[in-house]
Amino acid sequence: MSKQKVAVITGSAQGIGKGLAERLAKDGFAIVLSDINEATLNAAVKEFQDKGINVTSMVGNVAKLEDQEALVQKAVDTFGSVDVFINNAGIEGQLGPITQVEPKLVDRILDINVKGVIYGIRAAANQMIKQGTGGKIINACSIAGQEGFEMLSPYSATKFAVKGLTQAAAKELAKFKINVNSYCPGIVGTSMWERIDEEMTKFMGTKKGEAFQKYAEGIALGRTQTPEDVANLVSFLASSNSDYITGQNILTDGGMVFN
Ligand code: NAD
């Protein structure tokens, strides 16, 4: 019998990351959950264990290389390998006019959304190269990595960075049979969007829920997205069906941004 493959997902205590982990568990992967929030992480681990999923976890900050390396080591010590590594953790950062961006908040979003992905790729790729059996590195991009969104300029900048990183890493790592791709969701009803909706009230003059609704009206398929919708794409990217795809930033947005 072949060994169970191992998927590591950052920012997986809730939201999209947790949805991806649930789907990859159904696909047959052993799961390594990781998050900066220990309480929500522990709750997610318990939920997974109650469902009989082969899971382990580690608290960590993606912005720290040492945490990313410890996460990879934890996966190897527990399950023997890292076959899929998903750089999912990300924050929306400061919302508002570019004329009012706060340097500290710009640093914070660059640390998490950009450096976090660089260090995740570094840690995962070194392990995959050592294993010699290839692998899949999958990054969280966004519609905001395809088109800049107003009031979300630092966020848009970080997601364009993820797009470039995905392309550069794919070119470098192809010779090791490591595929690097990203998923670009649209409007997913997670706590991230609850916070965006709340902040947008200041700039759009909207009431609670209205900004989410306004963005939702621009979706061709007529509904917002769930983590399961994102997981349908990521399941494919984590599987051998995507072996001939690398360096791509793939939209799953119900029809919002058209390339
Ligand atoms: P979320 O806020 O619901 O969950 C993000 C998780 O990441 C949280 O559990 C949080 O604790 C964790 N996290 C935050 N900072 C961290 C750090 N420094 N180290 C480790 N973990 C950290 O957000 P979400 O909506 O599930 O978003 C997940 C990813 O998808 C993000 O990269 C986001 O930019 C991207 N995305 C989301 C949407 C959307 O509409 N929600 C759309 C496009 C892209």
Residues whose N, C-alpha, C, O or C-beta is under 5 A from the ligand:
A	BS01	NAD	G11 A13 Q14 G15 I16 G17 D35 I36 N37 G60 N61 V62 A63 N88 A89 G90 I91 I112 A140 C141 S142 I143 P185 G186 I187 V188 T190 S191 M192 W193
